[in-house]
Amino acid sequence: MRNFEELRVWQDARLLVNDIYKMTEACKDYGFKDQIQRAAVSIMNNIAEGSESGSDPLFIR
């Protein structure tokens, strides 16, 4: 199993999530706010899922 938390791309995605949440704090368009926040979190989740897959092709993807 690979430690996805050590990957630079995962760390950058985490920073992106923090930035997105800060930038959308005052957003009154709750549909947009929810969608953009979920999309940012999805990046982190996909990296973690790929790293734990045990398959090199899926990890690379």
C-alpha positions in Angstrom: 0.0 0.0 0.0 1.3 3.4 -0.9 1.0 6.3 1.5 -1.0 8.8 -0.5 -0.6 11.5 2.2 3.1 11.7 1.2 2.3 12.4 -2.4 2.8 16.0 -3.4 -0.3 16.0 -5.7 -2.5 14.9 -2.7 -0.9 17.6 -0.5 -1.6 20.2 -3.2 -5.2 18.9 -3.5 -5.6 19.4 0.2 -4.5 23.0 0.0 -6.9 23.5 -2.9 -9.8 22.2 -0.8 -8.8 24.6 2.0 -8.7 27.5 -0.5 -12.0 26.6 -2.0 -13.7 26.4 1.4 -12.3 29.8 2.3 -13.3 31.4 -1.0 -16.9 30.1 -0.8 -17.6 31.0 2.8 -19.7 34.0 1.8 -21.2 32.5 -1.3 -25.0 32.6 -1.2 -25.4 30.3 -4.2 -25.6 27.2 -2.1 -25.9 24.8 -5.1 -22.7 26.1 -6.7 -21.0 26.2 -3.3 -21.8 22.6 -2.6 -20.8 21.4 -6.1 -17.4 23.2 -6.2 -16.6 22.0 -2.7 -17.5 18.4 -3.5 -15.5 18.5 -6.7 -12.4 19.7 -4.8 -12.8 17.0 -2.1 -13.3 14.4 -4.9 -9.8 15.1 -6.2 -8.3 14.1 -2.8 -10.5 11.1 -2.6 -9.6 9.9 -6.1 -5.9 10.1 -5.4 -6.3 8.2 -2.1 -8.5 5.6 -3.8 -6.0 5.1 -6.6 -3.1 4.8 -4.2 -4.8 2.1 -2.1 -6.0 0.1 -5.1 -2.8 -2.1 -5.1 -2.8 -1.9 -9.0 -0.1 0.2 -10.7 -2.3 1.0 -13.7 -5.1 2.3 -11.5 -2.7 4.2 -9.3 -1.2 5.9 -12.3 -4.6 6.7 -13.7 
